[in-house]
């Protein structure tokens, strides 16, 4: 079905057989406009009363209705119906997609594996099967399946194949090589949303905020709406103090997914921020950050290996995890680059990062203190003589903080009020100053 053809939103409920490509085409067209989405929603709501005869006496009716809810991004209802009528290719495929979208890669993987074994030449199945393997932590196996698909001439020049190759590299810690593969995907399809998102996401992780912002803005112009970029863009606008633009991002997500929990929370916060004084805004940020940091890791879907490592390390919450650096985690037994990529991605979804790697050890700084004679002499050291993350360094330059002494004249609230300066940056500065025997100015 070509999207340029006149689209009958009721067709999904009238026609007996569809290919997977046709059904995905329905979703793309439905999300081209709110008018089409609302028409489709009305058709779905009246489905039980107007059920066609060829669907009335089989599980096809249940499956087709479940697919309808998947199209509307009502994943809870979709899963319930698709699990009830899960026999058949259609049901298993879209149920597995629901599992993948709700961070249940292991359950998705089992269904995609069965579908792939039955039809290894179906590209839509093969690509999501690989993605589920990657997200389940089976990187080597995903790469092997990917190589088999690449060997087939009809798949070689497909943007999804290059994207998955990049994702394998991403989860293996080879970020630069991953970026090259995403660029290859964009040469084939300049609007390939998954590749644009990973590039934006990686740029944001590396402190390249302007590049990330531009990529997120490009994604925001595309249809259908891609939820994660819109939320990340909204959060970046909030960091810049642009509440109006942040609100538009969250509202756009909610136009198409009215029950999307994160967007509802962020919209409420961003709207409240417009009418708050600074101290109230600061309390709001601290409360939200506290809620996020205290979220148990058991609330999230992690691979068996990563979860086992977290349990051994007694890491129980997101806040516990942010106190670990990459190097410390990688020293843990059975914790490798795949697990590292997984926990970094989990933290990034909540605008968090692992602890900053300290270049100077406590012993090194003690040597500096001895050489200078006292901690007071450290105050005269320039900021450039110490190692900082890209984001902290950029903020300190904008604030024209030249020396360590200049930095100690700021309080925590004053720093957190700066644009693009969050709790992670504050923790980095406090840790560094503590090693020097110094601290920030007490808050008022």
C-alpha positions as MATLAB code, in Angstrom:
seq = 'XXXXXXXXXXXXXXXXXXXXXXXXXXXXXXXXXXXXXXXXXXXXXXXXXXXXXXXXXXXXXXXXXXXXXXXXXXXXXXXXXXXXXXXXXXXXXXXXXXXXXXXXXXXXXXXXXXXXXXXXXXXXXXXXXXXXXXXXXXXXXXXXXXXXXXXXXXXXXXXXXXXXXXXXXXXXXXXXXXXXXXXXXXXXXXXXXXXXXXXXXXXXXXXXXXXXXXXXXXXXXXXXXXXXXXXXXXXXXXXXXXXXXXXXXXXXXXXXXXXXXXXXXXXXXXXXXXXXXXXXXXXXXXXXXXXXXXXXXXXXXXXXXXXXXXXXXXXXXXXXXXXXXXXXXXXXXXXXXXXXXXXXXXXXXXXXXXXXXXXXXXXXXXXXXXXXXXXXXXXXXXXXXXXXXXXXXXXXXXXXXXXXXXXXXXXXXXXXXXXXXXXXXXXXXXXXXXXXXXXXXXXX';
ca = [
       0.000    0.000    0.000;
       1.524    3.299   -1.073;
       1.134    6.149    1.349;
       0.340    8.497   -1.521;
      -2.861    6.540   -2.217;
      -6.130    7.618   -0.592;
      -6.154    5.989    2.820;
      -9.237    4.333    4.248;
      -8.689    4.068    8.001;
     -11.277    1.316    8.262;
      -9.489   -0.914    5.777;
      -7.418   -2.611    8.489;
     -10.634   -3.993    9.987;
     -12.260   -5.011    6.699;
      -9.568   -6.821    4.718;
      -8.787  -10.392    5.723;
      -5.070  -10.655    4.885;
      -2.231   -8.150    5.139;
       1.532   -8.283    4.857;
       3.584   -6.931    7.762;
       4.774   -4.075    5.513;
       1.176   -3.052    4.788;
       0.257   -2.925    8.480;
       3.334   -0.840    9.329;
       2.333    1.385    6.410;
      -1.008    1.918    8.134;
       0.725    3.238   11.242;
       2.916    5.602    9.244;
      -0.099    7.071    7.453;
      -2.255    7.277   10.598;
       0.468    9.373   12.239;
       0.823   11.777    9.345;
      -1.957   13.874   10.864;
      -4.164   14.045   13.944;
      -7.210   13.967   11.697;
      -6.286   10.512   10.392;
      -5.421    9.316   13.876;
      -8.794   10.405   15.274;
     -10.635    8.761   12.385;
      -8.726    5.549   12.995;
      -9.458    5.707   16.728;
     -13.211    5.979   16.014;
     -13.040    2.943   13.723;
     -11.257    0.965   16.441;
     -13.782    1.970   19.108;
     -16.670    0.738   16.940;
     -14.870   -2.429   15.831;
     -16.809   -4.832   18.092;
     -20.183   -3.550   16.823;
     -19.162   -3.520   13.153;
     -16.975   -6.597   13.064;
     -16.777   -8.083    9.522;
     -18.041  -11.652    9.088;
     -14.703  -13.115    8.036;
     -13.202  -12.033   11.397;
     -16.123  -12.775   13.720;
     -15.488  -16.457   14.429;
     -11.696  -16.533   14.752;
      -8.847  -15.143   16.775;
      -8.147  -12.837   13.822;
     -10.615  -10.337   15.256;
      -8.740  -10.221   18.565;
      -5.385   -9.981   16.797;
      -6.534   -7.238   14.406;
      -7.945   -5.206   17.285;
      -4.676   -5.667   19.208;
      -2.763   -4.413   16.167;
      -5.118   -1.436   16.081;
      -4.117   -0.527   19.627;
      -0.445   -0.993   18.710;
      -0.951    1.498   15.885;
      -2.403    3.955   18.425;
       0.538    3.268   20.789;
      -1.820    1.956   23.477;
       0.663   -0.807   24.251;
      -1.061   -2.106   27.408;
      -4.271   -2.936   25.551;
      -2.345   -4.197   22.554;
      -0.338   -6.675   24.643;
      -3.432   -8.002   26.405;
      -5.215   -8.757   23.123;
      -2.178  -10.042   21.228;
      -1.247  -12.382   24.078;
      -4.797  -13.705   24.001;
      -4.694  -14.401   20.279;
      -0.948  -14.929   19.886;
      -1.154  -17.834   17.370;
       0.080  -16.834   13.935;
       2.732  -14.644   12.370;
       0.876  -11.329   12.697;
       0.165  -11.705   16.409;
       3.661  -12.879   17.324;
       5.368  -10.145   15.317;
       3.398   -7.235   16.782;
       3.382   -8.716   20.286;
       7.182   -8.948   20.075;
       7.321   -5.305   18.935;
       5.264   -4.351   21.994;
       7.696   -6.233   24.228;
      10.628   -4.456   22.578;
       8.997   -1.051   23.018;
       8.317   -1.723   26.718;
      11.930   -2.763   27.443;
      11.339   -6.506   27.544;
      13.997   -7.590   25.023;
      14.217  -11.178   26.273;
      10.510  -11.838   25.685;
      10.682  -10.075   22.327;
      13.747  -12.096   21.368;
      12.024  -15.459   21.959;
       9.163  -14.570   19.596;
      11.383  -12.981   16.940;
      13.689  -16.014   17.033;
      10.770  -18.316   16.273;
       9.586  -16.060   13.431;
      13.104  -15.743   12.001;
      13.679  -19.502   12.014;
      10.443  -19.962   10.080;
      11.189  -17.193    7.583;
      14.849  -16.035    7.553;
      14.352  -14.110    4.294;
      11.695  -11.770    5.703;
      13.693   -8.561    6.206;
      11.275   -6.950    8.682;
      11.534   -9.990   10.924;
      15.299  -10.359   10.540;
      16.051   -6.744   11.467;
      13.942   -6.656   14.618;
      15.285  -10.097   15.581;
      18.806   -8.648   15.462;
      17.741   -5.563   17.427;
      16.187   -7.752   20.134;
      19.435   -9.754   20.349;
      21.481   -6.584   20.755;
      19.203   -5.220   23.492;
      19.188   -8.608   25.231;
      22.993   -8.407   25.392;
      23.707  -11.071   22.755;
      25.989   -8.860   20.653;
      28.132  -11.590   19.067;
      25.091  -13.609   18.047;
      23.418  -10.485   16.653;
      26.540   -9.697   14.619;
      26.607  -13.247   13.181;
      22.978  -13.032   12.041;
      23.668   -9.578   10.612;
      26.587  -10.898    8.545;
      24.342  -13.593    7.040;
      21.829  -10.959    6.024;
      24.518   -8.654    4.618;
      25.661  -11.512    2.378;
      22.323  -11.409    0.570;
      22.443   -8.939   -2.313;
      18.860   -7.732   -1.864;
      19.572   -6.626    1.716;
      23.024   -5.098    1.297;
      21.943   -1.532    0.523;
      19.278   -1.230    3.204;
      19.508    1.621    5.769;
      18.268   -0.650    8.569;
      21.184   -3.034    8.006;
      23.764   -0.266    8.420;
      21.888    1.033   11.474;
      21.972   -2.399   13.133;
      25.660   -2.719   12.343;
      26.155    0.616   14.110;
      24.033   -0.519   17.052;
      26.184   -3.640   17.472;
      29.273   -1.435   17.578;
      27.552    1.023   19.925;
      26.729   -1.663   22.467;
      30.285   -2.979   22.165;
      31.749    0.422   23.067;
      33.077    1.224   19.567;
      31.266    4.567   19.361;
      33.301    6.152   16.562;
      32.880    3.140   14.269;
      29.170    3.080   15.145;
      28.877    6.697   13.999;
      30.336    5.757   10.611;
      27.677    3.059   10.151;
      24.890    5.490   11.086;
      26.250    7.892    8.470;
      26.152    5.049    5.925;
      22.499    4.473    6.784;
      21.751    8.177    6.280;
      23.387    8.118    2.835;
      20.714    5.627    1.836;
      17.871    7.340    3.711;
      18.571   10.902    4.893;
      15.546   10.722    7.249;
      16.357    7.373    8.862;
      15.062    8.138   12.348;
      16.821    5.408   14.379;
      20.236    6.426   12.998;
      19.618   10.138   13.577;
      18.492    9.379   17.123;
      21.569    7.304   18.008;
      23.851   10.029   16.612;
      22.044   12.681   18.662;
      22.031   10.491   21.741;
      25.777    9.751   21.500;
      26.579   13.412   20.892;
      24.620   14.324   24.032;
      26.446   11.662   26.065;
      29.780   13.113   24.930;
      28.817   16.647   25.973;
      28.400   17.839   22.345;
      25.157   19.601   23.192;
      24.915   21.873   20.157;
      25.348   18.971   17.734;
      22.839   16.883   19.709;
      20.354   19.753   19.774;
      20.548   20.214   16.002;
      20.014   16.494   15.371;
      17.052   16.333   17.778;
      15.526   19.388   16.082;
      15.873   17.670   12.695;
      14.165   14.576   14.107;
      11.352   16.705   15.528;
      10.456   17.840   12.007;
       9.884   14.281   10.799;
       6.655   12.304   10.823;
       5.462   10.077   12.344;
       6.450   11.446   15.747;
       9.487    9.663   17.205;
       8.945    9.814   20.961;
      12.435    9.536   22.511;
      13.981   12.389   20.475;
      11.028   14.658   21.312;
      11.450   13.999   25.044;
      15.238   14.464   24.928;
      14.795   17.681   22.940;
      12.299   18.923   25.531;
      14.743   18.205   28.354;
      17.524   20.052   26.514;
      15.224   23.056   26.080;
      14.455   22.941   29.813;
      18.191   22.956   30.591;
      18.471   26.096   28.473;
      15.557   27.715   30.308;
      13.308   27.504   27.225;
      10.200   26.174   28.972;
       7.836   27.222   26.160;
       9.695   25.145   23.587;
      10.023   22.214   26.012;
       6.259   22.253   26.595;
       5.626   22.089   22.844;
       7.785   18.963   22.618;
       5.896   17.173   25.396;
       2.518   18.306   24.036;
       3.402   16.974   20.613;
       4.114   13.525   22.064;
       0.845   13.619   24.010;
      -1.138   14.540   20.918;
      -0.375   11.071   19.605;
       0.143    9.182   22.878;
      -2.204   10.844   25.424;
      -1.233    8.450   28.239;
       2.551    8.604   27.790;
       3.658    8.775   31.443;
       7.049   10.484   31.060;
       5.654   13.193   28.794;
       2.801   13.852   31.229;
       5.286   14.216   34.103;
       7.664   16.472   32.170;
       4.819   18.607   30.800;
       3.512   19.158   34.325;
       6.974   20.113   35.556;
       7.735   22.414   32.620;
       4.356   24.163   32.933;
       4.864   24.669   36.658;
       8.331   26.090   36.036;
       6.906   29.027   34.077;
       5.133   30.413   37.124;
       7.676   29.543   39.824;
      10.270   31.686   41.540;
      13.816   30.366   41.489;
      13.750   28.748   44.944;
      10.543   26.881   44.099;
      12.033   25.790   40.792;
      15.122   24.527   42.571;
      13.018   22.494   45.005;
      11.101   21.004   42.071;
      14.318   19.952   40.348;
      15.699   18.468   43.531;
      12.475   16.550   44.177;
      12.361   15.151   40.647;
      16.031   14.235   40.764;
      15.555   12.573   44.160;
      12.641   10.529   42.826;
      14.678    9.426   39.816;
      17.801    8.595   41.841;
      15.788    6.519   44.326;
      14.138    4.415   41.617;
      15.058    0.723   42.184;
      16.937   -1.014   39.374;
      14.394   -3.823   39.691;
      11.889   -1.465   37.997;
      13.882   -1.697   34.757;
      14.484   -4.504   32.280;
      18.180   -5.438   32.427;
      19.930   -8.445   30.942;
      20.528  -11.361   33.303;
      24.281  -10.695   33.332;
      23.957   -6.996   34.124;
      21.354   -7.586   36.826;
      23.531  -10.275   38.429;
      26.543   -7.924   38.461;
      24.477   -5.112   39.989;
      23.284   -7.450   42.735;
      26.860   -8.552   43.512;
      27.980   -4.924   43.683;
      24.955   -4.110   45.890;
      23.794   -1.469   43.407;
      20.081   -1.196   44.153;
      18.957    2.173   42.722;
      19.778    4.499   39.837;
      21.459    6.763   42.392;
      23.717    3.928   43.532;
      24.700    3.329   39.909;
      25.668    6.988   39.296;
      28.356    6.674   41.999;
      30.305    4.154   39.896;
      32.759    5.067   37.145;
      33.237    3.111   33.920;
      36.631    1.820   34.992;
      35.359    0.570   38.366;
      32.442   -1.253   36.761;
      34.655   -2.862   34.134;
      36.825   -4.294   36.916;
      33.821   -6.174   38.305;
      33.625   -9.896   37.563;
      31.673  -10.765   34.374;
      30.992   -7.077   33.655;
      32.088   -6.177   30.103;
      31.512   -3.537   27.435;
      28.045   -4.898   26.579;
      26.863   -4.544   30.178;
      28.506   -1.110   30.381;
      26.656    0.081   27.278;
      23.406   -1.250   28.721;
      23.669    0.576   32.067;
      24.869    3.791   30.388;
      21.839    3.707   28.119;
      19.550    3.124   31.110;
      21.031    6.140   32.907;
      20.893    8.330   29.796;
      17.164    7.685   29.425;
      16.795    9.465   32.753;
      19.336   12.236   31.981;
      21.957   10.648   34.261;
      25.520    9.441   33.746;
      28.091    7.341   35.530;
      30.481    9.151   37.895;
      33.203   11.233   36.276;
      36.587    9.519   36.005;
      38.990   11.360   38.307;
      42.285   11.921   36.542;
      44.101   13.146   39.656;
      43.992   10.681   42.534;
      43.785   11.811   46.157;
      47.495   11.010   46.519;
      48.378   13.204   43.547;
      46.457   16.139   44.944;
      48.085   15.683   48.327;
      51.434   16.042   46.544;
      50.228   19.310   45.063;
      49.166   20.515   48.522;
      52.585   19.634   49.959;
      54.311   21.392   47.079;
      52.187   24.509   47.479;
      52.383   24.531   51.272;
      48.629   24.749   52.004;
      45.176   24.370   50.489;
      44.929   28.165   50.329;
      47.603   28.139   47.637;
      45.455   25.747   45.606;
      42.881   28.501   45.295;
      45.290   30.335   42.992;
      45.566   27.361   40.637;
      43.869   27.962   37.299;
      40.906   25.818   36.332;
      42.812   24.659   33.258;
      45.404   22.885   35.425;
      42.816   20.239   36.375;
      40.829   17.753   34.319;
      37.082   18.374   33.924;
      34.320   16.817   31.843;
      33.429   18.693   28.641;
      30.148   19.959   30.089;
      31.690   21.289   33.333;
      34.587   22.882   31.465;
      32.159   24.618   29.100;
      30.035   25.946   31.977;
      33.056   27.226   33.911;
      34.332   29.034   30.804;
      30.920   30.691   30.271;
      30.881   31.728   33.936;
      34.428   33.142   33.516;
      35.702   31.088   36.454;
      39.471   31.419   36.100;
      40.818   29.854   39.314;
      39.853   27.269   41.908;
      39.321   30.138   44.338;
      36.795   31.724   41.958;
      34.904   28.431   41.898;
      34.676   28.175   45.700;
      32.842   31.524   45.756;
      29.783   29.836   44.250;
      27.138   27.926   46.225;
      25.347   24.775   45.040;
      22.070   26.637   44.227;
      23.975   29.270   42.246;
      25.701   26.636   40.130;
      22.509   24.653   39.538;
      20.860   27.850   38.323;
      23.329   28.037   35.420;
      22.189   26.873   31.991;
      23.176   23.290   31.087;
      24.429   22.713   34.639;
      22.851   19.746   36.423;
      23.339   17.466   39.410;
      25.958   15.338   37.622;
      28.138   18.396   36.945;
      27.680   19.556   40.535;
      28.787   16.165   41.873;
      31.920   16.291   39.720;
      32.933   19.714   41.074;
      32.206   18.783   44.696;
      34.261   15.587   44.398;
      37.214   17.451   42.881;
      37.140   20.212   45.479;
      36.859   17.655   48.294;
      40.081   16.014   47.094;
      41.723   19.430   47.407;
      40.352   19.941   50.905;
      38.065   22.699   49.620;
      34.330   23.146   49.207;
      31.731   25.384   47.623;
      30.284   28.418   49.430;
      27.459   27.397   51.840;
      24.004   27.886   50.325;
      21.859   30.696   51.659;
];
